[in-house]
């Protein structure tokens, strides 16, 4: 099984966790990464027999300093789009490496590496997509975009209810560009469109699993939506206090100290610690052997292996009849419990 995360820790760590789960099931894993990211990957997989394939990262990206191969090293997140788009230049090397590997059950790659869909289709390999962020955030964003909810409120901090989840209320400020705009356009929107066409991080989850209450201070990406989930939905944390009450407002040291003390010593903090203890226990049971996530991952693996085996049998039969190799496998034929799979991640 091939795993290929986007070059960002929040996207990479979930796939590293998955690699360990697959290792425990005696499934061979090949992990793709780049030269500068290899050390982090190899350290994380040192107690497994996973193989690591190192791909050269594109050079001479406008605005991106030489040697930067991870979003954490970008001098500004304004360079995210050229950085992400540049990954497509890795496609030839990726495909060359795929040709050297023995039978591949599936490719699990990041949604931001949309071009890996083209490679998977080319070689007839089923592909699954991971985004590195929670199902909650993905479901909320889908509801907002499908129903055009950001075209309504005139003010950025006016709450609106979701169509499919009316109890959940968000504001325009809970979304970054380009989704924040009433008429989204530009390079960022072009990149989002590429990802959506190809596919037709979640530190909150790590804290909950560790039974640690959260003080949410969202900065970017889906963090604002996750903060809503943490504070308003499952109530396992509190949110920093801004000087003007806006979710995009500035945070002063006094406001930060106030909420730290409340989380550690106050009544709201006490309630959050009680809640996170319960959710943490549920998460622990889900990933234990026999738990719901454990069973779902097993189901997914069995479905992928059965699909791949059927393809090879059919391909062999055709080869015997026509005298040349053939593979009928297609990512469009993959039918699996993706909701449970993403929950495992």
Buried (B, 14 or more C-beta within 10 A) or exposed (E): BBBBBBBBBBBBBBBBBBBBBBBEEEBBBBBBBBEBBBEBBBEBBEEBEBEBBBBEBBEEBEEBEEEBBBBEEBEEEEBBBBBBBBBBBBBEBBBEBBEEBEEBBBBBBBBBBBBBBBBBBEBBBBBBBBBBBBBBBBBBBEBBBEEEBBEEBEEBBEEBEBEEBEEBBBBBBBBBEBBBBEEBEEEBBEBBEBBEEBBEBBEBBBBBBEBBBBBBEBEEBBBBBBBBBBBEBBBBBBBBBBEEEEBBBEEEEEBBEBBBEBBEEBEBBBBBBEBBBEBBEEBEEBBEEEBBBBBBBBBBBEBBBEBBEEBBEBBEEBEEEEEEEBBBBBBEEBEBBBEBBBBBB
